[in-house]
Amino acid sequence: MQFTSESVETLVEQFTKLPTIGKKTARRLANYVLKMPREEVEAIANALTAVKEDVQRCSTCYVVADQDPCPICRSEKRDASTICVVEESSDLTAIEQTNEYRGVYHVLGGVISPLDGVGPDDLRVHELAARIDSSFEDTSADALPDDAPTGEDTSGDEEPSANEQADDSEPETPIDEIILAVNPNVEGDTTAYYISQLLDPFDVQVTRIARGLPIGGDLEYADEATLSRALEGRGHVE
């Protein structure tokens, strides 16, 4: 039997579709919305609509952005020779907030997890390999001497075609290092190992972010695996 507004119940039902939102939390959110000014509710509705209409994925790094390519891939101040591989766009945001990384990114869209039915083909690992391969191909083509034979008759004085003019653009920067910034768990380890094996034929350094004790943590409460990783990744005192 319906004891309250059908519109409120519909809103509660929609809230429960969000992760970690149960029935009670959804009802509290719905009641809060009822108390909000109409302008604020409309602003939320417009923001939800804009996310579906305006947000897209960068065709280079696959981060969610309003433009393609994204601002990071377009920036001439970024070091395009280093790619940081992350699981999701939210991980990119976390790294950017450190203000320590100056390279570019590649968003996998998840991690390899056989129990969840997620394999390499469900991620963007092959796109990463293609991206690296493309950077080396462009560099090799640019290294050819101007008088290298091409097998074509160039005796004429014809103007270059539009496609030939487009080929005069700057080549991609060769990629030197791939940083794997995946989570330190079983799925992350599996994904990191798969990517390292996939990229083994390329002349590129594959590294992974350090793992160990967090700042402010106590050795007494650290587990054996964390301590082991901390000892393996020890460095010089600065």
C-alpha positions as CSV (number, residue, x, y, z in Angstrom):
1,M,0.0,0.0,0.0
2,Q,1.2,3.5,-0.9
3,F,1.5,5.7,2.2
4,T,3.5,8.6,0.8
5,S,4.1,10.5,-2.4
6,E,4.6,8.4,-5.5
7,S,7.2,10.9,-6.7
8,V,9.2,10.6,-3.4
9,E,9.1,6.8,-3.7
10,T,10.4,7.0,-7.3
11,L,13.2,9.3,-6.1
12,V,14.1,6.9,-3.3
13,E,14.1,4.0,-5.8
14,Q,16.5,5.9,-8.1
15,F,18.9,6.7,-5.2
16,T,19.1,3.0,-4.2
17,K,20.6,2.3,-7.7
18,L,23.7,4.3,-6.6
19,P,26.6,2.2,-5.0
20,T,26.6,1.9,-1.2
21,I,23.2,3.6,-1.0
22,G,20.6,1.5,0.9
23,K,16.9,2.1,1.3
24,K,17.2,4.1,4.5
25,T,20.0,6.3,3.2
26,A,18.0,6.8,0.0
27,R,15.0,7.9,1.9
28,R,17.1,10.4,4.0
29,L,18.5,11.8,0.7
30,A,15.0,12.1,-0.7
31,N,13.8,14.0,2.4
32,Y,16.7,16.3,2.2
33,V,15.9,17.1,-1.5
34,L,12.4,18.0,-0.5
35,K,13.8,20.7,1.9
36,M,16.3,22.1,-0.7
37,P,15.4,25.3,-2.6
38,R,14.2,24.6,-6.1
39,E,17.2,26.4,-7.7
40,E,19.6,23.9,-6.0
41,V,17.6,20.9,-7.1
42,E,17.6,22.2,-10.6
43,A,21.3,22.7,-10.5
44,I,21.8,19.1,-9.4
45,A,19.5,17.9,-12.2
46,N,21.4,20.0,-14.8
47,A,24.7,18.7,-13.6
48,L,23.5,15.1,-13.9
49,T,22.3,15.8,-17.5
50,A,25.5,17.6,-18.4
51,V,27.6,14.6,-17.3
52,K,25.8,12.4,-19.9
53,E,25.7,14.9,-22.7
54,D,29.1,16.7,-22.4
55,V,31.5,14.3,-20.8
56,Q,33.5,12.1,-23.2
57,R,36.7,10.0,-23.1
58,C,40.0,11.3,-24.5
59,S,40.9,9.3,-27.6
60,T,44.5,9.2,-26.5
61,C,44.6,8.4,-22.7
62,Y,40.8,7.6,-22.2
63,V,40.3,9.8,-19.2
64,V,36.9,11.4,-18.9
65,A,37.0,15.0,-20.0
66,D,34.9,17.7,-21.8
67,Q,37.3,17.9,-24.7
68,D,39.1,15.4,-27.0
69,P,42.0,15.3,-26.6
70,C,42.0,16.1,-22.9
71,P,43.9,19.2,-21.5
72,I,46.7,16.9,-20.2
73,C,47.3,15.3,-23.6
74,R,47.1,18.7,-25.3
75,S,49.5,20.4,-23.0
76,E,53.0,21.1,-24.4
77,K,54.3,21.3,-20.8
78,R,53.8,17.6,-20.1
79,D,56.5,15.0,-20.7
80,A,55.0,12.8,-23.3
81,S,57.9,10.3,-23.1
82,T,56.5,9.0,-19.7
83,I,53.1,7.4,-19.4
84,C,51.5,6.6,-16.0
85,V,49.0,3.8,-16.3
86,V,46.1,4.0,-13.8
87,E,43.0,1.9,-13.3
88,E,40.3,4.7,-13.4
89,S,40.1,8.5,-14.0
90,S,39.8,9.0,-10.2
91,D,43.3,7.6,-9.8
92,L,44.6,10.2,-12.3
93,T,43.0,12.9,-10.2
94,A,44.7,11.6,-7.0
95,I,48.1,11.6,-8.7
96,E,47.6,15.1,-10.1
97,Q,46.9,16.5,-6.7
98,T,50.4,15.6,-5.6
99,N,51.9,18.1,-8.1
100,E,54.8,15.7,-8.5
101,Y,54.1,14.0,-11.8
102,R,54.7,15.8,-15.1
103,G,54.1,13.0,-17.6
104,V,50.9,11.9,-19.4
105,Y,48.5,9.1,-18.5
106,H,46.7,6.0,-19.8
107,V,43.4,4.8,-18.1
108,L,42.9,1.1,-18.2
109,G,39.3,1.1,-17.2
110,G,39.8,-1.5,-14.4
111,V,42.0,-4.4,-13.6
112,I,42.2,-8.1,-14.6
113,S,39.9,-10.0,-12.3
114,P,39.0,-13.6,-13.5
115,L,36.5,-14.0,-10.5
116,D,34.6,-10.9,-11.9
117,G,34.9,-12.0,-15.5
118,V,37.2,-9.2,-16.4
119,G,40.1,-10.2,-18.7
120,P,42.7,-8.3,-20.7
121,D,40.4,-7.8,-23.6
122,D,38.0,-5.9,-21.4
123,L,40.7,-3.3,-20.5
124,R,42.7,-0.9,-22.7
125,V,46.0,-2.7,-22.4
126,H,46.3,-3.4,-26.2
127,E,45.5,0.3,-26.8
128,L,48.5,1.1,-24.6
129,A,50.7,-1.2,-26.6
130,A,49.5,0.4,-29.8
131,R,50.2,3.8,-28.4
132,I,53.8,2.9,-27.7
133,D,54.2,1.2,-31.0
134,S,52.9,4.2,-32.8
135,S,55.3,6.6,-31.1
136,F,58.3,4.4,-32.2
137,E,57.0,4.2,-35.8
138,D,56.6,7.9,-36.1
139,T,60.1,8.5,-34.7
140,S,61.6,6.0,-37.2
141,A,59.9,7.6,-40.1
142,D,61.1,11.0,-39.0
143,A,64.7,9.8,-38.8
144,L,64.8,8.9,-42.6
145,P,67.2,11.2,-44.6
146,D,65.6,13.7,-47.0
147,D,67.2,11.9,-50.0
148,A,66.2,8.4,-48.9
149,P,64.6,6.5,-51.9
150,T,60.9,6.0,-51.6
151,G,60.3,4.0,-54.8
152,E,58.2,6.8,-56.2
153,D,58.8,9.2,-59.1
154,T,59.4,12.6,-57.6
155,S,60.6,14.3,-60.8
156,G,57.4,16.4,-61.2
157,D,56.8,19.7,-59.7
158,E,53.3,19.0,-58.5
159,E,52.0,20.5,-55.4
160,P,51.8,18.1,-52.4
161,S,48.3,16.8,-51.7
162,A,46.3,17.6,-48.6
163,N,47.3,14.2,-47.1
164,E,51.0,14.8,-47.8
165,Q,50.7,18.2,-46.1
166,A,49.1,16.6,-43.1
167,D,52.1,14.2,-42.8
168,D,54.4,17.2,-42.2
169,S,53.0,17.5,-38.6
170,E,55.3,17.0,-35.6
171,P,55.9,13.3,-34.9
172,E,55.0,11.8,-31.5
173,T,57.5,11.8,-28.7
174,P,59.1,8.3,-28.3
175,I,58.0,6.7,-25.0
176,D,60.8,5.9,-22.6
177,E,59.0,4.8,-19.4
178,I,55.7,3.2,-18.4
179,I,54.8,3.7,-14.7
180,L,52.2,1.2,-13.5
181,A,50.1,3.0,-10.8
182,V,47.7,0.1,-10.1
183,N,46.5,-0.9,-6.6
184,P,48.7,-3.2,-4.5
185,N,46.4,-6.2,-4.4
186,V,46.0,-9.5,-6.3
187,E,44.2,-8.0,-9.2
188,G,46.7,-5.1,-9.5
189,D,49.6,-7.5,-9.3
190,T,48.1,-9.6,-12.1
191,T,47.4,-6.6,-14.3
192,A,50.9,-5.2,-13.7
193,Y,52.5,-8.6,-14.6
194,Y,50.4,-8.9,-17.8
195,I,51.3,-5.4,-19.0
196,S,55.0,-5.9,-18.3
197,Q,54.9,-9.1,-20.4
198,L,52.9,-7.4,-23.1
199,L,55.4,-4.5,-23.4
200,D,58.5,-6.7,-23.1
201,P,59.2,-6.6,-26.9
202,F,59.3,-2.8,-26.8
203,D,62.4,-0.8,-25.9
204,V,60.7,0.9,-23.0
205,Q,61.3,0.8,-19.2
206,V,58.4,-0.5,-17.2
207,T,58.3,0.5,-13.5
208,R,55.7,0.4,-10.7
209,I,55.0,2.9,-7.9
210,A,56.6,2.0,-4.6
211,R,54.7,0.1,-1.9
212,G,55.3,0.0,1.8
213,L,54.5,1.8,5.1
214,P,52.3,4.9,4.9
215,I,53.5,8.2,6.4
216,G,52.5,8.3,10.1
217,G,52.1,4.5,10.3
218,D,53.4,2.3,13.1
219,L,55.6,-0.8,12.4
220,E,53.8,-2.6,15.3
221,Y,50.5,-2.6,13.4
222,A,51.8,-3.3,9.9
223,D,51.2,-6.7,8.4
224,E,54.0,-9.0,7.1
225,A,53.3,-8.3,3.4
226,T,53.5,-4.5,3.9
227,L,56.7,-4.8,5.9
228,S,58.2,-7.1,3.2
229,R,57.4,-4.6,0.5
230,A,58.8,-1.7,2.5
231,L,62.1,-3.6,3.0
232,E,62.3,-4.4,-0.7
233,G,61.7,-0.8,-1.7
234,R,64.0,0.8,0.8
235,G,66.0,3.8,-0.4
236,H,68.7,6.2,0.8
237,V,68.1,8.6,3.7
238,E,67.5,12.1,2.4
